[in-house]
């Protein structure tokens, strides 16, 4: 945590005390989430994409390391030992075009097209918006159902209009996606198992 230079210790301590209930609530939420599944990168393991789980099949065919074909993720057996890295590369490659289409679709509705979008690992954040119009999305959001992906897209686009979570911000979100509360709740409660 950082504080503005010149800020007195008393103000910093009060700010930390004031946020303590929120911190405790967030820690309790994180502790109550089911643990992420341990991946073995073996035949039959289920991997999510856009809210649907697909079985993993280790199939040698000399093609790309990972493919989604016929309702199955096909992975070259030679890359299974490093399966997570190859799956992430597949998700990132497919997230870029998908998110670009969703941003284009909702950018007009929200009324704020971004200067650029980027897909990368954002740690615990699903998206970030910068004052200069850049939006970044976590590659992992393409594991979630499409309506939740749309919510994250609209959320970040609304930040182009309001760089906060004020009533006006949520008004922009609701105008573009009236059912956003349902998707926001899903993200808070159900996103845990949708991990690698």
Wavefront OBJ file of the C-alpha trace (Angstrom):
o trace
v 0.000 0.000 0.000
v 1.285 3.455 -0.842
v 0.388 6.864 0.545
v 0.952 10.297 -0.961
v 4.249 11.855 0.050
v 3.820 14.217 2.973
v 0.769 12.368 4.277
v 0.914 12.191 8.051
v 1.080 8.860 9.824
v -2.203 9.513 11.692
v -4.143 9.834 8.422
v -2.536 6.697 7.030
v -3.363 4.678 10.146
v -6.972 5.925 10.094
v -7.334 4.992 6.415
v -6.008 1.499 7.131
v -8.359 1.092 10.140
v -11.319 2.284 8.065
v -10.561 -0.309 5.382
v -10.011 -3.171 7.836
v -13.608 -4.557 7.653
v -13.375 -4.565 3.840
v -10.003 -6.351 3.952
v -11.364 -8.970 6.359
v -14.438 -9.516 4.187
v -12.280 -9.984 1.075
v -9.967 -12.406 2.884
v -12.991 -14.428 4.061
v -14.360 -14.518 0.496
v -11.042 -15.774 -0.834
v -10.811 -18.433 1.888
v -14.335 -19.695 1.159
v -13.672 -20.280 -2.546
v -13.064 -23.875 -3.555
v -9.419 -24.592 -4.365
v -8.363 -24.570 -7.993
v -8.193 -28.055 -9.468
v -4.735 -29.593 -9.706
v -4.011 -30.172 -13.367
v -2.296 -33.374 -14.472
v -2.431 -32.668 -18.227
v -3.716 -36.173 -18.901
v -6.395 -37.663 -21.170
v -9.914 -36.918 -19.995
v -9.062 -33.916 -17.852
v -11.694 -31.193 -18.304
v -10.590 -27.716 -19.394
v -12.907 -24.690 -19.568
v -13.444 -22.281 -22.444
v -16.259 -19.709 -22.489
v -18.063 -21.472 -19.658
v -18.023 -24.950 -21.198
v -15.676 -27.726 -20.139
v -13.969 -29.753 -22.844
v -12.044 -33.005 -22.342
v -8.331 -32.986 -22.994
v -7.055 -35.616 -25.413
v -3.365 -36.218 -25.953
v -3.129 -36.851 -29.686
v 0.058 -36.859 -31.776
v -0.565 -35.330 -35.188
v 2.321 -32.917 -35.700
v 0.026 -29.872 -35.645
v -0.152 -26.964 -33.239
v 0.592 -27.848 -29.596
v -3.082 -27.259 -28.650
v -6.263 -27.237 -30.725
v -9.987 -27.183 -29.934
v -11.642 -29.513 -32.387
v -14.757 -31.672 -32.285
v -15.637 -30.677 -28.738
v -12.213 -31.675 -27.371
v -8.951 -29.976 -26.590
v -6.275 -31.841 -28.518
v -2.751 -31.560 -27.176
v 0.463 -32.949 -28.560
v 1.721 -35.537 -26.026
v 5.231 -34.102 -26.355
v 4.091 -30.798 -24.761
v 1.939 -32.268 -21.963
v 4.752 -31.937 -19.412
v 4.499 -28.175 -20.009
v 0.742 -28.301 -20.631
v -0.200 -25.242 -18.599
v 2.096 -22.947 -20.571
v 0.783 -24.271 -23.890
v -2.858 -23.942 -22.786
v -2.259 -20.371 -21.647
v -0.719 -19.585 -25.044
v -3.839 -21.031 -26.711
v -6.169 -19.013 -24.455
v -4.222 -15.787 -25.044
v -4.261 -16.337 -28.827
v -8.031 -16.865 -28.806
v -8.816 -14.190 -26.209
v -7.389 -11.348 -28.310
v -9.753 -11.630 -31.295
v -12.763 -12.537 -29.128
v -12.260 -9.572 -26.799
v -11.619 -7.233 -29.723
v -15.028 -8.199 -31.160
v -16.785 -7.736 -27.801
v -15.060 -4.375 -27.233
v -16.119 -3.244 -30.714
v -19.691 -4.391 -30.055
v -20.024 -2.691 -26.663
v -17.760 0.299 -27.373
v -20.534 1.941 -29.363
v -23.179 1.135 -26.748
v -21.103 2.497 -23.879
v -19.940 5.383 -26.035
v -16.266 5.042 -25.285
v -14.047 3.022 -27.619
v -10.601 2.341 -26.131
v -7.310 3.545 -27.561
v -6.024 -0.050 -27.433
v -6.661 -3.412 -25.828
v -4.176 -5.982 -24.606
v -4.492 -9.510 -23.215
v -2.055 -10.601 -20.525
v -1.788 -12.046 -17.031
v -3.090 -9.404 -14.622
v -2.743 -11.406 -11.437
v -5.977 -11.100 -9.450
v -7.568 -8.473 -11.719
v -9.863 -9.382 -14.612
v -9.292 -6.087 -16.381
v -7.713 -2.661 -16.030
v -8.428 0.672 -17.667
v -5.926 3.500 -17.900
v -6.635 7.208 -18.181
v -4.996 7.266 -21.632
v -7.657 4.879 -22.982
v -5.718 1.614 -22.825
v -7.626 -1.438 -21.592
v -6.006 -4.674 -20.490
v -7.821 -7.947 -19.937
v -6.658 -11.033 -18.077
v -6.391 -13.977 -20.497
v -8.230 -16.114 -17.958
v -11.589 -14.402 -18.520
v -12.109 -16.509 -21.666
v -12.615 -19.459 -19.325
v -15.843 -17.814 -18.070
v -19.302 -17.918 -19.722
v -19.783 -15.380 -22.521
v -22.200 -13.154 -20.541
v -19.559 -12.797 -17.807
v -16.923 -11.937 -20.418
v -19.312 -9.268 -21.718
v -19.758 -7.890 -18.209
v -15.982 -7.538 -17.764
v -15.707 -5.836 -21.166
v -18.522 -3.380 -20.351
v -17.053 -2.743 -16.888
v -13.702 -1.712 -18.357
v -15.285 0.350 -21.143
v -17.359 2.229 -18.553
v -14.096 3.141 -16.814
v -13.185 5.116 -19.930
v -16.040 7.440 -18.919
v -15.599 7.225 -15.136
v -12.294 6.112 -13.593
v -14.068 5.131 -10.370
v -16.982 3.022 -9.128
v -19.426 5.870 -8.587
v -23.168 5.772 -9.263
v -22.493 7.334 -12.654
v -20.037 4.531 -13.455
v -22.596 1.823 -12.568
v -25.214 3.752 -14.556
v -23.035 3.416 -17.671
v -22.598 -0.304 -16.999
v -26.344 -0.824 -16.506
v -27.252 1.158 -19.623
v -25.095 -1.169 -21.737
v -25.812 -4.384 -19.834
v -29.009 -4.213 -17.727
v -28.436 -7.680 -16.208
v -24.872 -6.872 -15.117
v -25.582 -7.585 -11.419
v -26.169 -11.272 -12.173
v -22.821 -11.546 -13.992
v -21.009 -9.541 -11.331
v -22.363 -11.947 -8.669
v -21.313 -14.976 -10.745
v -17.794 -13.593 -11.031
v -17.599 -13.067 -7.287
v -19.001 -16.485 -6.335
v -18.309 -18.930 -9.158
v -15.038 -17.946 -10.833
v -12.835 -20.024 -8.492
v -13.065 -23.385 -10.319
v -12.478 -21.684 -13.696
v -8.725 -21.635 -13.371
v -5.702 -23.462 -14.663
l 1 2 3 4 5 6 7 8 9 10 11 12 13 14 15 16 17 18 19 20 21 22 23 24 25 26 27 28 29 30 31 32 33 34 35 36 37 38 39 40 41 42 43 44 45 46 47 48 49 50 51 52 53 54 55 56 57 58 59 60 61 62 63 64 65 66 67 68 69 70 71 72 73 74 75 76 77 78 79 80 81 82 83 84 85 86 87 88 89 90 91 92 93 94 95 96 97 98 99 100 101 102 103 104 105 106 107 108 109 110 111 112 113 114 115 116 117 118 119 120 121 122 123 124 125 126 127 128 129 130 131 132 133 134 135 136 137 138 139 140 141 142 143 144 145 146 147 148 149 150 151 152 153 154 155 156 157 158 159 160 161 162 163 164 165 166 167 168 169 170 171 172 173 174 175 176 177 178 179 180 181 182 183 184 185 186 187 188 189 190 191 192 193 194 195 196
